[in-house]
């Protein structure tokens, strides 16, 4: 199947990433423009580093849908949003939403008749639906639909490229899911609410292959890269989304190993959803 071919929305969203068949997502009616005063049909907030979640967001929204980047809306000084339907699309990090997504939800006010969330994941989604359901309740609203889509796992320590209706549904969490999640947190020692957030200088670095093009400074959702004397330098908060690593044209950014996780098995393995361009991600994430 051609992964660049538009998805047939009437047959649900069977999203592909490098040949991996995704779980179905419901097709939802297209929405209007959030910037107009008339009531919006559907508003989708997304966070995307490699394009998977942005691609899914586009398919759900359709041609008339309104998409807003969480990386940029988190700076909105009046974060009050209203629509008939409000959705969130983001990757699954250590089985839960990225911290930037959690922070955005916590600081914003949402008014809608229907709320939904779709998470994109590589290996396991485990407790993601349950976590999102509780996160919404903690912040004063109720999720109507939560589901996940399996796509290419872009977390490089485990990735090697060589090898129209509403529905009320929340994907159940199995005991196996809980066991996987508990085992991971116990062995990794990661924080259970903000497992991936750290300092960028402790996670990534630019190698001698860096030419100072500045792509990393534009795709980082926290704006934590800068070019100094023709060489990129990371300093500041890091979501561990790896947008800088995957989108560097020279493949000049690498991950600093953080045991017990392994080193990258293939330093030439980089990924961006084939339906999403670097320009798309810069437009979505740039803090400049």
N, C-alpha and C positions, 0 to 999 in steps of 0.2 A: 504493500500500500504506500502511496506517495505521501510522505509526512508534510509536504509543502502544499498539498491540495486543501482547499477550504473544507472545514468539517460540515457535514450535513446536520444542522441543528435540530431538525425534526426527528432524527434518529438518536438524539442525545449526544453528549460530548464525549466521543471516544478519542481521547487525546493521546497522540503518539509522541514518543521521544526516542530517537535513534532505534526505531523498530520495536520498542517495548509497548505492548498494548496497555492502555490505561483503563481504569475503572470508569463506569458511566457516570455522568453528571447530568442532572435534569436540565432540559432546555427551559429557559425562562423568557418571558416576553421582553422585548427591547424597551429601553427607557428613554426619557427625554434628556434635556440639557440642564445640568444643575445650576448653571449660571443664569438661567432664565427665572423669572419670578413665578411662572406657573408651576404647579406641583409636579415634582419629578416622579417618574414611574419607577426607575431602578437606578441606584447609585452603588457603585462597586469600588471599594478601597483595596488596593493591592500593594504588595511588597515583592520585588523580584530582583534577583541578582544575576541569574543566568538566562532569564527569559521564560522559564517554564510557567511560573505563576502569571506573568503578564500575558502569555499566550492563552492560558485558560481563561483569564479575565476577559480578554477580547471575545472569545467564543461565547461566553455566557452573556456578555453585554449585547452582542450583535452590532450592527452598523450604527445604530442610533443610541447605544448605551453610553452612560457617563462613567468614565474611569478616573479615579483620583489616586495619585501616588502617596502612600503613607509616608515615604521618606521626605516628601515635601509638605504634606498636610500637617505633619507633626509640629511644624513651625507656625501654624495658623493661630493667631492670637484670639480668635473667636471661634473655637471648634464646635459649632452647633450645626448639625446636619439633619435634614428632613427629607423624606421621600416615601413613596408607597412601599418600596422594598429597599433594604440596605444589605449589602453583602460584603464579605471580606474574603480575599484570596491571598494565600501566602504559603511559603514552604514550611515543612515540618522540620524543626531543629531539635534534635534530642527528644523527639516524640511530642513536642509542644510548639506553640507559635513563637517566632522570634521575639526577643525582648522589645524591639522597636514597635512591633505590632501590639504587644501587650500595653506598652506605654501609651501608644496612640489611643487605644480603646479606653484606657483608664482616665485620660485627660479630656476626652471628648463627650459630647452629648448627642445622642442619636434618637430620632423620632421616626418610627416606621410601623406599618402594620405587619410586616413580615421581615425576619432577619435570617440570613443564611451565611454559612462559612464553608469554603472548600480549601482543603490543604493539599499541597503537592508533596509527595514523598518518594524516596528512593528505595529504601529497604523495608522499614516498618513504620506504621503510623501509631500503633498501640493506643495510648491513652489520649491522643489528640482530641477526639470528639468530646470526651468527658471533660478535659481541661478547658476547652473552648466554651462548653456549656456552662461550666462553673464561672469562668471569667466574665461571661455576659451577665449572669445573675449578680455577681459581685458589683457590677457596674450599672445595674438598674434596668436591664432589658433581657428579654427571653429569646433564645435562638429557636427557630422553627425547623431549620434543616442544617445538618452538619454532615459532610462527607469528605472523602479523600480520593485523590487520583494518583496512581503509581506512575512515575515517569523515570527518567534517567536519574540515578543517584549521582549528584555532582560533588559530593563531599570527597575530596581528592584522596585522603588516606585509604578510602575503600573503593575508589573509582579508577578503572583502567579501561581506556577507550579501545585498547586492543582486544582485549577479551569481550412543551409550551404551556407546562402547567406547574402550579405550585404543588408542593408535596411536603407533608410533615414527616420528617425522618431524621433521626440522629443515629449514625453508625454505632452499633454496640461495641463495647470494649470487652474482649474475651479474657479469661484467666491467663491464657498464654501471653496475650498482650501485656498484661500486668507483670508477669514473670520476666519477660524480656526487658521491660522498662526498669523494674526494680533491680535486676542484675546489672544493667548498664550503669545506673546511678551509683550503685554500691561499688562497682569496680572502678569507675572513673572518678568518683569523688566530686562530680559536678554539682553545682547548686541546682535545686529542683525547680526553681522559678525562673532563673536567668542563667541557664547552663552554658550558653555560648559567649556571653559578654565578657570581654577582657580588654586589655590594652593592645592596640594593633601592633605595636613594636615587639610584643611578645609572641605574636602569631605569624606574621608575614614579614618578608624582607625582599628587597629588589636585588637582583644579581648583577654581575658585570654586563649582562646582555641588555640592561636598561639603556634606552636612548633618550629618556626624558620627554617622551611624547605627551605625557600628561593624561592618558586615558584613565589611569587609576584614580586620579584626582577627581574625575568627572563621574565615574560609576560608583564610587564609595558613598553609601547612604548617610554616613556620618561625616564626610568631608575630612577624613583623617590622613589623606596623602597630600604631599606637596613636593614640588620639584625644586631641588637645591643644587645649584652648580651643574645642571644638566642631568641630575640623577634623582630618582624618586625616593622619598623618605616617608616612612609611615610613623605617625605619632598621634595618639588620641584613641577614643573609644572604638572598639571593633565589635561588630555583630557576628563575626566569623561566617559571613555569608559567602565569602570567597569571590565576590564580584570582581575585585582587582586581579585576582589570580587567573580566573577563567577568561577574562576579557582583555588581558594584556596582549597586544599584537605580537610582541617579541617573546612571549612566554618567559618573561624576565622576572616574574614574582613567584616565590616559592613559600611553602609553609614551614614554619619552625616546628619540629616534632614536639608533641606534648604527650609523653607517656601517661597511661599505658597504650595510647593509640599509636599505630605504626607510622613509619615514614611513607611518603608517597611511593606507590609501587612503580609509577611511570611518570616522570617529570615532564614528559611531552603530552600527557593526557590532559586536554582542556576541552571545555564544552560550553556552547551557547545554543539555546533552542534555535533550530534552523529557520523558524518562522519569525524570529526576533533579531533585529540588528543591534550593533553597538550603539548606533544613534538613538534607537528606541530606549535602551537602558540608560544612556546619558540623560535623555529627556526625562526619564522617570526618577532617577536617583540624584542627579547633580545638585550639590549644595552651593555651587558657585553663582 
